[in-house]
Amino acid sequence: MLGVMRWIVTAHTVAIFAEPVFAGRYMIGDYDMLALHTLGADLVTYFGLAQVVLSAVLWRRAGTRWPFWASLLLFLGESGQYFAGVAGALDLHFPLGVALAMYASIMLVEIWRTAGEQPGGQR
């Protein structure tokens, strides 16, 4: 289960880092990139939800708690990010995006540093 969680966190982080690339291209005049930015936002949301579910399963099966709480916090931040973008609140959307990318990067490093599953282990 930890291996699956690691790859979901990795894919999620890659999707998060693709978002500012699409947005930046849109802002310099490549208006087709807005559609990719929107699709990327949807993918980030789906990966975030999958990450929360998988981390809950990981907690249940291996007793590893921190990925669930970290994933839930990231997902809640991404939800705020999504709605700020839809509302056009760029003064919130930009800095929150930076914070989420940083948070996802830290989580990526930590999930790959987490020791293998040990039933009943409380980490």
C-alpha positions as CSV (number, residue, x, y, z in Angstrom):
1,M,0.0,0.0,0.0
2,L,2.9,2.4,0.8
3,G,4.2,1.9,-2.7
4,V,0.9,2.9,-4.3
5,M,0.7,5.9,-2.0
6,R,4.2,7.0,-3.0
7,W,3.3,6.9,-6.7
8,I,0.0,8.8,-6.2
9,V,1.8,11.5,-4.2
10,T,4.5,11.7,-6.9
11,A,1.8,12.0,-9.7
12,H,-0.1,14.5,-7.6
13,T,3.0,16.7,-7.1
14,V,3.9,16.6,-10.8
15,A,0.3,17.7,-11.6
16,I,0.6,20.5,-9.1
17,F,3.9,21.7,-10.6
18,A,2.4,21.6,-14.2
19,E,-0.3,24.1,-13.2
20,P,1.9,27.2,-13.0
21,V,3.5,26.3,-16.3
22,F,0.0,26.3,-18.0
23,A,-1.0,29.4,-16.2
24,G,2.2,31.2,-17.2
25,R,1.8,30.3,-20.8
26,Y,-1.7,31.6,-20.7
27,M,-0.6,34.8,-19.1
28,I,1.9,35.5,-21.9
29,G,-0.7,35.2,-24.6
30,D,-1.1,31.5,-25.4
31,Y,-4.8,31.5,-24.6
32,D,-5.3,27.8,-25.4
33,M,-3.3,27.0,-22.3
34,L,-6.3,28.1,-20.1
35,A,-8.1,24.9,-21.1
36,L,-5.0,22.9,-20.0
37,H,-4.8,24.9,-16.8
38,T,-8.5,24.0,-16.1
39,L,-7.9,20.3,-16.9
40,G,-4.9,20.4,-14.7
41,A,-6.9,21.8,-11.8
42,D,-9.4,18.9,-12.2
43,L,-6.5,16.4,-12.3
44,V,-5.0,17.9,-9.2
45,T,-8.3,17.6,-7.4
46,Y,-8.8,14.0,-8.5
47,F,-5.2,13.1,-7.4
48,G,-5.8,14.9,-4.1
49,L,-9.0,13.0,-3.4
50,A,-7.3,9.7,-4.4
51,Q,-4.5,10.5,-2.1
52,V,-6.8,11.2,0.9
53,V,-8.6,7.8,0.3
54,L,-5.3,5.9,-0.1
55,S,-3.8,7.5,3.0
56,A,-6.9,6.5,5.0
57,V,-6.4,2.9,3.8
58,L,-2.7,3.1,4.7
59,W,-3.6,4.4,8.2
60,R,-6.1,1.5,8.6
61,R,-3.8,-1.2,7.3
62,A,-0.4,-0.1,8.6
63,G,-1.1,2.5,11.3
64,T,0.7,5.2,9.5
65,R,-1.3,8.3,10.4
66,W,0.6,11.4,9.2
67,P,-0.1,10.9,5.5
68,F,-3.8,11.0,6.1
69,W,-3.7,14.3,7.9
70,A,-1.2,15.8,5.5
71,S,-3.2,14.7,2.5
72,L,-6.4,16.0,4.0
73,L,-4.8,19.4,4.6
74,L,-3.4,19.5,1.1
75,F,-6.8,18.6,-0.4
76,L,-8.6,21.3,1.6
77,G,-6.0,23.8,0.4
78,E,-6.4,22.7,-3.1
79,S,-10.2,23.0,-2.8
80,G,-9.7,26.6,-1.7
81,Q,-7.3,27.1,-4.6
82,Y,-9.8,25.7,-7.1
83,F,-12.6,28.0,-6.0
84,A,-10.3,31.0,-5.8
85,G,-9.3,30.4,-9.4
86,V,-12.9,30.0,-10.5
87,A,-13.8,33.2,-8.7
88,G,-10.9,35.0,-10.3
89,A,-9.4,35.9,-6.9
90,L,-5.8,35.9,-8.2
91,D,-4.5,37.7,-5.1
92,L,-5.3,34.5,-3.2
93,H,-4.9,32.0,-6.1
94,F,-1.2,32.8,-6.8
95,P,0.3,32.7,-3.3
96,L,-1.8,29.7,-2.3
97,G,-0.6,27.9,-5.4
98,V,3.0,28.6,-4.3
99,A,2.3,27.3,-0.8
100,L,0.6,24.2,-2.1
101,A,3.5,23.4,-4.4
102,M,5.9,23.8,-1.5
103,Y,3.7,21.6,0.8
104,A,3.3,18.9,-1.8
105,S,7.1,18.9,-2.4
106,I,7.7,18.4,1.3
107,M,5.1,15.6,1.4
108,L,6.7,14.0,-1.6
109,V,10.1,13.8,0.1
110,E,8.6,12.6,3.4
111,I,6.5,9.8,1.9
112,W,9.5,8.5,0.1
113,R,11.5,8.6,3.3
114,T,8.8,6.8,5.3
115,A,9.8,3.3,6.3
116,G,8.0,0.3,4.9
117,E,4.7,-0.8,6.3
118,Q,4.7,-2.5,9.7
119,P,1.3,-3.7,10.8
120,G,0.3,-2.0,14.0
121,G,3.1,0.6,13.8
122,Q,2.1,4.1,14.9
123,R,3.9,6.7,12.9
